[in-house]
Amino acid sequence: MEYLGLIIELLFLAMGIYIYLFATGRLRSNDQEAQKRAEAFRRRNGTWMRIAALLLIALMAVNICLHVMQLLAPAQ
């Protein structure tokens, strides 16, 4: 069960990284129409998405670190 929690934390970390990359415009689409919609969405919501993604990344990094330390600690 402990490993399931770690996997979920890793998924949330990946989601935070994906949102940050999207918010900064580093992810591109091959479809021109989808790219235009994404750019318009980024212009409206880019600031708070970057902040939220950075907070999510920081929180998940700390959680993963603590979780790994807990898993590697000797049993008592």
Secondary structure by P-SEA (a helix, b strand, c coil): caaaaaaaaaaaaaaaaaaaaaaacccccccaaaaaaaaaaaaacaaaaaaaaaaaaaaaaaaaaaaaaaaacccc
